[in-house]
Amino acid sequence: MILALVASILLAIQALAVAAVYSSSYSTPSRYKGGLWRYAHATFYGEYDALETMGGACGYGNLYSQGYGTDTTALSTVLFNSGYGCGGCYEISCTQSKHCYPGSTIVTATNLCPPNWYKPSNNGGWCNPPRIHFDMSKPAFSKIAYWRAGIVPVRYRRVPCRRKGGIKFELKGNRWWLIVFVSNVGGPGDIKRMAVKGSKTGWLPMSRNWGVGFQVFKSLHGQSLSFMVTSFTTGKTVTAYDVVPANWRIGQAYSGGQMV
């Protein structure tokens, strides 16, 4: 009985610690305004159907059904930042090339452009660190430049992600392991950390599995679920209370809350 009491006290302390971490980073959300213009280069991968862009290192899966469509890009290692760059939105325009089209386009980061160590960074190894590079879908690239150019210099800046509806939480895993893939995040678009709270638990920290997949090793079946999502860029936290009903099942997806 003493052991059970100690265990319950430790769980309570953990829940309070997690809540403190998130509440300390939270303030009344101010609208994310984006960043400054910078310079880089851009290429493209795949064809106009953008099938090669589906899935990817961020874990979004089918980009059509997730609402991202073909306005997407893979990021070089520096921008991808071990998955913290997933979901960020960029405005990109072609510059200083005869192949440029006027105007700009906005894309979401959904994949990693891996290094190619067999080629120099200025001749084929475009995504080798420390280069800043965008490997865009062919439809997105074709909005800023003639695709036969292959590679063009660009101007880019971070911009707010404009999403319809709430943040989407897709549940995967099994009875003892819950992994949640998070998409449709507005504002800064990216995620630094997450926590989950069952209707019978306190707040539990989640670890990044890969991309936008966050996991917790605990059985939460039969409980309604709430999520805290903290942006990597702004440090602001949004809480989606009881967004998942108690009768949830693996493979289902739910929406609630939103970044600004």
LINLIN-V5438 format. One record per residue. N is the residue number from 1. PSI is psi in radians with two decimals (* if undefined). OMEGA is omega in whole degrees, 0 to 359 (* if undefined). D_FIRST is the distance of its C-alpha to the first C-alpha in Angstrom with 1 decimal. Layout:
BEGIN
n:N psi:PSI omega:OMEGA d_first:D_FIRST
n:N psi:PSI omega:OMEGA d_first:D_FIRST
END
This chain:
BEGIN
n:1 psi:-0.68 omega:178 d_first:0.0
n:2 psi:-0.72 omega:179 d_first:3.8
n:3 psi:-0.71 omega:179 d_first:5.4
n:4 psi:-0.69 omega:179 d_first:5.1
n:5 psi:-0.75 omega:178 d_first:6.2
n:6 psi:-0.75 omega:180 d_first:8.7
n:7 psi:-0.74 omega:180 d_first:9.8
n:8 psi:-0.63 omega:178 d_first:10.7
n:9 psi:-0.74 omega:179 d_first:12.4
n:10 psi:-0.72 omega:178 d_first:14.3
n:11 psi:-0.69 omega:179 d_first:15.4
n:12 psi:-0.72 omega:178 d_first:16.7
n:13 psi:-0.74 omega:179 d_first:18.5
n:14 psi:-0.77 omega:180 d_first:20.1
n:15 psi:-0.74 omega:179 d_first:21.2
n:16 psi:-0.66 omega:180 d_first:22.8
n:17 psi:-0.77 omega:179 d_first:24.4
n:18 psi:-0.80 omega:180 d_first:26.0
n:19 psi:-0.64 omega:180 d_first:27.2
n:20 psi:-0.72 omega:179 d_first:28.7
n:21 psi:-0.81 omega:183 d_first:30.6
n:22 psi:-0.72 omega:181 d_first:32.1
n:23 psi:-0.53 omega:180 d_first:32.9
n:24 psi:-0.45 omega:180 d_first:34.6
n:25 psi:-0.02 omega:186 d_first:36.9
n:26 psi:2.40 omega:169 d_first:37.6
n:27 psi:3.04 omega:179 d_first:40.5
n:28 psi:2.08 omega:188 d_first:42.8
n:29 psi:2.21 omega:170 d_first:44.1
n:30 psi:2.59 omega:185 d_first:47.7
n:31 psi:2.26 omega:180 d_first:49.7
n:32 psi:2.29 omega:186 d_first:50.0
n:33 psi:-0.14 omega:180 d_first:53.7
n:34 psi:-2.92 omega:185 d_first:53.9
n:35 psi:-2.99 omega:182 d_first:55.5
n:36 psi:2.76 omega:175 d_first:58.9
n:37 psi:2.39 omega:177 d_first:61.5
n:38 psi:3.10 omega:184 d_first:61.4
n:39 psi:2.53 omega:180 d_first:63.4
n:40 psi:-2.80 omega:174 d_first:62.4
n:41 psi:2.79 omega:180 d_first:63.7
n:42 psi:2.51 omega:172 d_first:62.9
n:43 psi:-2.96 omega:175 d_first:63.5
n:44 psi:2.82 omega:175 d_first:62.4
n:45 psi:2.66 omega:180 d_first:61.0
n:46 psi:-2.97 omega:180 d_first:61.4
n:47 psi:-2.97 omega:185 d_first:63.9
n:48 psi:-0.37 omega:177 d_first:64.4
n:49 psi:-0.18 omega:176 d_first:61.9
n:50 psi:0.40 omega:181 d_first:59.2
n:51 psi:-0.55 omega:181 d_first:57.5
n:52 psi:-0.26 omega:181 d_first:56.8
n:53 psi:-0.16 omega:182 d_first:54.7
n:54 psi:2.67 omega:184 d_first:52.1
n:55 psi:-2.10 omega:175 d_first:48.7
n:56 psi:3.06 omega:188 d_first:48.8
n:57 psi:-0.22 omega:178 d_first:46.5
n:58 psi:-0.37 omega:177 d_first:44.9
n:59 psi:0.38 omega:181 d_first:43.6
n:60 psi:-0.31 omega:180 d_first:45.3
n:61 psi:-2.30 omega:181 d_first:46.7
n:62 psi:1.92 omega:185 d_first:49.7
n:63 psi:-0.38 omega:176 d_first:51.1
n:64 psi:-0.91 omega:183 d_first:53.2
n:65 psi:-0.41 omega:178 d_first:50.4
n:66 psi:-0.14 omega:176 d_first:48.3
n:67 psi:0.04 omega:181 d_first:51.2
n:68 psi:-0.47 omega:179 d_first:52.4
n:69 psi:-2.39 omega:182 d_first:55.4
n:70 psi:0.02 omega:180 d_first:57.8
n:71 psi:1.19 omega:186 d_first:57.5
n:72 psi:2.90 omega:177 d_first:55.3
n:73 psi:2.63 omega:167 d_first:55.4
n:74 psi:2.58 omega:182 d_first:53.9
n:75 psi:2.56 omega:171 d_first:53.3
n:76 psi:2.89 omega:187 d_first:54.1
n:77 psi:-0.71 omega:183 d_first:51.4
n:78 psi:-0.80 omega:181 d_first:51.6
n:79 psi:-0.61 omega:181 d_first:51.2
n:80 psi:-0.71 omega:170 d_first:48.7
n:81 psi:0.91 omega:176 d_first:46.4
n:82 psi:0.49 omega:178 d_first:43.8
n:83 psi:-0.27 omega:180 d_first:43.3
n:84 psi:-0.35 omega:180 d_first:43.1
n:85 psi:-0.18 omega:182 d_first:46.7
n:86 psi:2.37 omega:176 d_first:46.0
n:87 psi:-0.22 omega:178 d_first:46.9
n:88 psi:2.62 omega:181 d_first:49.1
n:89 psi:2.45 omega:182 d_first:52.5
n:90 psi:2.39 omega:168 d_first:55.8
n:91 psi:2.21 omega:186 d_first:59.3
n:92 psi:2.37 omega:174 d_first:61.8
n:93 psi:2.54 omega:178 d_first:65.6
n:94 psi:2.55 omega:181 d_first:68.1
n:95 psi:2.61 omega:171 d_first:70.4
n:96 psi:0.70 omega:176 d_first:73.4
n:97 psi:2.49 omega:178 d_first:74.2
n:98 psi:-0.23 omega:182 d_first:77.0
n:99 psi:0.01 omega:184 d_first:74.5
n:100 psi:2.55 omega:167 d_first:72.6
n:101 psi:2.66 omega:178 d_first:72.4
n:102 psi:2.76 omega:177 d_first:72.2
n:103 psi:-2.95 omega:183 d_first:69.0
n:104 psi:3.00 omega:176 d_first:65.4
n:105 psi:2.74 omega:179 d_first:62.5
n:106 psi:2.27 omega:183 d_first:58.7
n:107 psi:2.76 omega:176 d_first:56.3
n:108 psi:2.42 omega:177 d_first:52.5
n:109 psi:2.02 omega:183 d_first:51.0
n:110 psi:0.03 omega:185 d_first:49.6
n:111 psi:2.94 omega:175 d_first:50.2
n:112 psi:2.33 omega:168 d_first:50.7
n:113 psi:1.82 omega:188 d_first:54.2
n:114 psi:2.72 omega:176 d_first:53.5
n:115 psi:2.66 omega:172 d_first:55.6
n:116 psi:1.61 omega:187 d_first:58.5
n:117 psi:-0.14 omega:179 d_first:58.9
n:118 psi:-0.13 omega:180 d_first:62.1
n:119 psi:2.57 omega:178 d_first:64.0
n:120 psi:2.68 omega:186 d_first:64.8
n:121 psi:-0.30 omega:178 d_first:63.1
n:122 psi:0.20 omega:180 d_first:66.5
n:123 psi:1.22 omega:177 d_first:67.6
n:124 psi:-0.57 omega:178 d_first:65.1
n:125 psi:0.95 omega:189 d_first:61.9
n:126 psi:-0.49 omega:184 d_first:61.5
n:127 psi:0.19 omega:178 d_first:57.7
n:128 psi:2.39 omega:174 d_first:57.5
n:129 psi:2.52 omega:6 d_first:55.7
n:130 psi:0.48 omega:183 d_first:56.5
n:131 psi:2.49 omega:170 d_first:58.6
n:132 psi:2.07 omega:186 d_first:57.7
n:133 psi:2.56 omega:176 d_first:58.7
n:134 psi:2.15 omega:174 d_first:58.3
n:135 psi:1.65 omega:191 d_first:58.7
n:136 psi:2.82 omega:169 d_first:59.3
n:137 psi:2.67 omega:181 d_first:59.6
n:138 psi:-0.74 omega:177 d_first:63.3
n:139 psi:-0.69 omega:180 d_first:63.6
n:140 psi:-0.78 omega:179 d_first:62.1
n:141 psi:-0.69 omega:184 d_first:64.3
n:142 psi:-0.16 omega:175 d_first:67.3
n:143 psi:-0.35 omega:183 d_first:66.9
n:144 psi:-0.31 omega:184 d_first:67.7
n:145 psi:2.78 omega:175 d_first:70.0
n:146 psi:2.17 omega:190 d_first:72.1
n:147 psi:-0.49 omega:180 d_first:69.9
n:148 psi:-0.20 omega:176 d_first:72.5
n:149 psi:-0.55 omega:178 d_first:72.0
n:150 psi:-1.02 omega:179 d_first:68.9
n:151 psi:2.42 omega:179 d_first:67.6
n:152 psi:2.63 omega:171 d_first:68.4
n:153 psi:2.53 omega:182 d_first:67.6
n:154 psi:2.77 omega:165 d_first:65.5
n:155 psi:2.50 omega:179 d_first:64.2
n:156 psi:2.75 omega:173 d_first:60.7
n:157 psi:2.64 omega:173 d_first:58.2
n:158 psi:2.43 omega:177 d_first:54.7
n:159 psi:2.80 omega:177 d_first:54.8
n:160 psi:2.43 omega:174 d_first:52.3
n:161 psi:2.22 omega:180 d_first:51.2
n:162 psi:1.95 omega:184 d_first:52.2
n:163 psi:2.64 omega:174 d_first:50.0
n:164 psi:2.35 omega:179 d_first:50.2
n:165 psi:-2.92 omega:184 d_first:47.0
n:166 psi:3.10 omega:174 d_first:43.5
n:167 psi:2.42 omega:182 d_first:41.5
n:168 psi:2.27 omega:179 d_first:40.9
n:169 psi:1.97 omega:180 d_first:37.5
n:170 psi:2.16 omega:188 d_first:37.9
n:171 psi:2.21 omega:178 d_first:34.8
n:172 psi:3.12 omega:176 d_first:34.8
n:173 psi:-2.47 omega:179 d_first:32.4
n:174 psi:-2.93 omega:186 d_first:30.1
n:175 psi:-0.57 omega:185 d_first:26.8
n:176 psi:0.01 omega:182 d_first:24.8
n:177 psi:2.00 omega:181 d_first:27.4
n:178 psi:2.15 omega:173 d_first:29.1
n:179 psi:2.26 omega:185 d_first:32.4
n:180 psi:2.14 omega:176 d_first:34.4
n:181 psi:2.20 omega:189 d_first:38.1
n:182 psi:2.23 omega:181 d_first:39.4
n:183 psi:3.10 omega:178 d_first:43.0
n:184 psi:0.70 omega:179 d_first:45.5
n:185 psi:2.20 omega:180 d_first:44.3
n:186 psi:-3.01 omega:179 d_first:46.9
n:187 psi:-2.14 omega:179 d_first:48.0
n:188 psi:-0.43 omega:174 d_first:47.4
n:189 psi:-0.41 omega:186 d_first:46.1
n:190 psi:2.95 omega:184 d_first:43.9
n:191 psi:2.28 omega:176 d_first:40.2
n:192 psi:-0.82 omega:182 d_first:38.4
n:193 psi:2.88 omega:179 d_first:34.8
n:194 psi:2.77 omega:171 d_first:32.6
n:195 psi:2.68 omega:180 d_first:29.1
n:196 psi:2.56 omega:177 d_first:27.6
n:197 psi:2.11 omega:172 d_first:25.3
n:198 psi:2.84 omega:180 d_first:24.0
n:199 psi:-0.20 omega:178 d_first:23.7
n:200 psi:0.20 omega:181 d_first:19.9
n:201 psi:2.98 omega:168 d_first:19.6
n:202 psi:-2.94 omega:178 d_first:20.9
n:203 psi:2.28 omega:180 d_first:24.0
n:204 psi:2.20 omega:178 d_first:23.8
n:205 psi:2.51 omega:177 d_first:26.6
n:206 psi:2.52 omega:178 d_first:28.9
n:207 psi:2.63 omega:178 d_first:31.1
n:208 psi:2.14 omega:175 d_first:34.7
n:209 psi:-1.01 omega:171 d_first:35.4
n:210 psi:2.59 omega:178 d_first:39.1
n:211 psi:-2.13 omega:180 d_first:41.6
n:212 psi:0.39 omega:178 d_first:40.1
n:213 psi:2.13 omega:180 d_first:37.1
n:214 psi:2.44 omega:191 d_first:33.7
n:215 psi:2.73 omega:171 d_first:30.5
n:216 psi:2.40 omega:181 d_first:26.7
n:217 psi:1.41 omega:180 d_first:24.6
n:218 psi:2.53 omega:177 d_first:22.1
n:219 psi:2.08 omega:180 d_first:22.4
n:220 psi:0.25 omega:180 d_first:23.6
n:221 psi:2.53 omega:180 d_first:25.3
n:222 psi:0.11 omega:179 d_first:25.5
n:223 psi:2.49 omega:170 d_first:25.1
n:224 psi:2.60 omega:186 d_first:28.0
n:225 psi:2.42 omega:172 d_first:28.6
n:226 psi:2.65 omega:181 d_first:30.0
n:227 psi:2.47 omega:168 d_first:31.6
n:228 psi:2.27 omega:179 d_first:32.7
n:229 psi:2.17 omega:181 d_first:35.8
n:230 psi:2.29 omega:180 d_first:37.3
n:231 psi:2.45 omega:175 d_first:40.9
n:232 psi:-0.69 omega:185 d_first:41.9
n:233 psi:-0.81 omega:186 d_first:45.3
n:234 psi:-0.35 omega:184 d_first:44.5
n:235 psi:0.05 omega:180 d_first:40.8
n:236 psi:2.59 omega:182 d_first:40.5
n:237 psi:2.41 omega:172 d_first:37.5
n:238 psi:2.46 omega:181 d_first:37.7
n:239 psi:2.21 omega:176 d_first:34.8
n:240 psi:1.72 omega:185 d_first:35.1
n:241 psi:2.30 omega:175 d_first:32.6
n:242 psi:0.70 omega:182 d_first:31.6
n:243 psi:-0.42 omega:180 d_first:34.5
n:244 psi:2.15 omega:181 d_first:32.9
n:245 psi:2.87 omega:185 d_first:32.1
n:246 psi:-0.38 omega:182 d_first:29.1
n:247 psi:0.46 omega:181 d_first:31.3
n:248 psi:2.77 omega:178 d_first:32.4
n:249 psi:2.68 omega:175 d_first:33.3
n:250 psi:2.37 omega:181 d_first:34.1
n:251 psi:-0.19 omega:180 d_first:37.7
n:252 psi:2.81 omega:180 d_first:38.0
n:253 psi:2.55 omega:183 d_first:39.0
n:254 psi:2.72 omega:181 d_first:38.5
n:255 psi:2.57 omega:176 d_first:40.2
n:256 psi:2.66 omega:181 d_first:39.4
n:257 psi:2.84 omega:177 d_first:39.9
n:258 psi:2.53 omega:174 d_first:42.6
n:259 psi:2.69 omega:176 d_first:43.7
n:260 psi:* omega:* d_first:46.9
END
